Amino acid sequence: MCRNIHTLHNFEPAANEDEVRAAALQYVRKISGSTKPARVNQEAFDRAVHEIAHVTQHLLADLVATTPPKDREIEAAKARERSAKRFATS
């Protein structure tokens, strides 16, 4: 369930609002144990996603990197290569 949560810090270009919200959504799904909450819990679920995304934006803005920013395309290519090796059939 949490495979969509990726590192968002120290990338160029910086993480956008959609990426932060997607990570917050996955976090709330994992914590709540539900991918789609019951109607009675929807408001609490949505509020948690909103608040976690907000706090995450503040965290990312405050973090200081000591290394050069990573390139998203290069990191994505590395991930695809790792995946191909992991799931390769003999």
C-alpha positions as CSV (number, residue, x, y, z in Angstrom):
1,M,0.0,0.0,0.0
2,C,2.9,2.4,0.7
3,R,4.8,1.8,-2.5
4,N,3.7,5.2,-3.9
5,I,5.4,7.1,-1.1
6,H,8.7,8.3,-2.5
7,T,11.4,10.5,-1.3
8,L,10.4,14.1,-2.0
9,H,13.4,16.0,-0.6
10,N,16.3,17.3,-2.6
11,F,15.0,16.9,-6.1
12,E,15.2,19.2,-9.0
13,P,12.6,20.4,-9.8
14,A,11.2,20.3,-6.2
15,A,8.2,18.2,-5.3
16,N,4.9,19.7,-6.5
17,E,1.6,19.9,-4.6
18,D,0.3,16.7,-6.3
19,E,3.2,14.6,-5.3
20,V,3.0,15.8,-1.7
21,R,-0.7,15.1,-1.6
22,A,-0.2,11.6,-3.1
23,A,2.3,10.8,-0.4
24,A,0.0,12.1,2.3
25,L,-2.9,10.0,0.9
26,Q,-0.8,6.9,0.9
27,Y,0.3,7.6,4.4
28,V,-3.3,8.0,5.7
29,R,-4.4,4.9,3.8
30,K,-1.6,2.9,5.5
31,I,-2.3,4.3,9.0
32,S,-6.1,3.8,8.7
33,G,-5.9,0.4,7.0
34,S,-8.3,1.6,4.4
35,T,-7.9,2.6,0.8
36,K,-11.5,4.0,0.7
37,P,-13.0,5.0,4.0
38,A,-16.6,4.5,4.9
39,R,-18.8,7.5,4.3
40,V,-19.0,8.2,8.0
41,N,-15.2,8.5,8.1
42,Q,-14.6,10.4,4.8
43,E,-14.4,13.8,6.4
44,A,-11.8,12.7,9.0
45,F,-9.9,10.9,6.3
46,D,-9.8,13.9,3.9
47,R,-8.9,16.3,6.8
48,A,-6.0,14.1,7.7
49,V,-4.7,14.0,4.1
50,H,-5.0,17.8,3.9
51,E,-3.2,18.4,7.2
52,I,-0.4,15.9,6.5
53,A,0.2,17.4,3.1
54,H,0.4,20.9,4.6
55,V,2.9,19.8,7.3
56,T,4.9,17.9,4.7
57,Q,5.1,21.1,2.5
58,H,6.5,22.9,5.6
59,L,9.0,20.1,6.3
60,L,10.3,20.1,2.7
61,A,10.6,23.9,2.8
62,D,12.6,23.8,6.0
63,L,15.0,20.9,5.2
64,V,18.5,21.9,4.2
65,A,20.4,19.7,1.7
66,T,24.2,19.3,1.8
67,T,24.3,17.4,-1.5
68,P,23.4,18.6,-5.0
69,P,19.8,18.0,-5.9
70,K,19.0,14.7,-7.6
71,D,17.6,14.6,-11.1
72,R,14.1,13.0,-11.3
73,E,14.7,11.3,-14.7
74,I,18.0,9.7,-13.6
75,E,16.5,8.4,-10.4
76,A,13.5,7.1,-12.3
77,A,15.8,5.3,-14.7
78,K,17.7,3.7,-11.8
79,A,14.4,2.6,-10.2
80,R,13.3,1.0,-13.5
81,E,16.7,-0.8,-13.8
82,R,16.4,-2.1,-10.2
83,S,12.9,-3.3,-10.9
84,A,13.9,-5.1,-14.1
85,K,16.6,-6.9,-12.3
86,R,14.4,-7.8,-9.4
87,F,11.5,-9.1,-11.5
88,A,13.6,-10.6,-14.3
89,T,12.7,-14.2,-15.2
90,S,15.4,-16.7,-15.9
